[in-house]
Amino acid sequence: MILLTTSRRPTRGIRAFCKDFSHTIPNVTRINRGKLSLEGLVAKALELDAEKVVIVDRWRGGPGKIELFVLEEGELKPTPPLIYLRGVKLRRDFGTMPKGRRIKALAILAPLNFSQEISKFIKVLSEFFEIPIVSDLGECERFNAVMQFSTSPLGEIVATFRLLPENFEIGPRIRVSHLIWDLTHES
């Protein structure tokens, strides 16, 4: 299981994004962090038998950074990449998904024509969230939704989620401004 939480002082938008994220990615449990320190977060993860932790941090009132951690020997070990966000569009903004509905089976639809960085990013997300990668929509009949990637005209990575078999976007749509692969200098 993967534990999802926010930074210490989340905004309404960050809480809504975390709720959408936990309803869209299978095997993710969201908790309100409150005043929990990182040590308290480790204790909560151990209590819930979570092996991984995701923390959504804020920037200018909205989701600005996603940090991935693996729980090893009672400590949170950061896992690259550090994901900086340009913006998100929530499920409610699409109006296409019934409120509170969770996705039970998700796949990553990844054609082979992406840049090396996006391909590496897709592979890391697949391994971290334990989501299978498929290369063709025809392989998706056993999934409720797919996660797709594209690049915007500004060079941003855009992750979208589409409901199957209807094949319409449900959100959240995540625009990634950049990725930090070397975490030795990040705090």
C-alpha positions, 0 to 999 in steps of 0.5 A: 500500500502507498500512503498519500498525504500533504505538507503541513499546511495544505490548502483546499486545492491540495486536499482536493487534488490528493482526494482525486489522486487517491481515487484515481490511482489504485492502492493509494490511501490518503490521510490528513497529515495535520501536525504529524512530523516525518517521524509521526508519518513513518509511524502512521505508515507502519501502522497502516502497513504502507511501504511507500509514502507520497507527499504533495507540497504547496506552491502559491496555494496549489499543488507544487511538488510531489515527493516520493519516499520508500519506507526502509528500516523505519525511515523515509528514503527519498526516491527520484524524481522530485516532481515539480508541478506547473498546475493541475485540473481536478476531477470536478473541473471535468464533470465527467466522473461520478463523485467519489468513484474509485478506479480499481484497475489502472494502466499506463498507456505509453507509446514508444516515441517519447523522449528518454526523460519521459520514458524514464519517468513513466517507468519509475511511476509504473514501478513506484505505483505498481501500475502496468505499462501497455503500448496499445489501447487494445490491451486495456480491456481489463482496466477501468482507466488509463494514464496517458502522457503527452508534452505541451507546446511549452515542453511540459509533461502532461499526465491525463487519466481516461475512463474506459471503455468510454475513453473520456478524460476524468482528471486529475490532469497533471502538468509537470514543469520539471523533474529532479533526478539527483536528490543529493542537494534537495531538501 
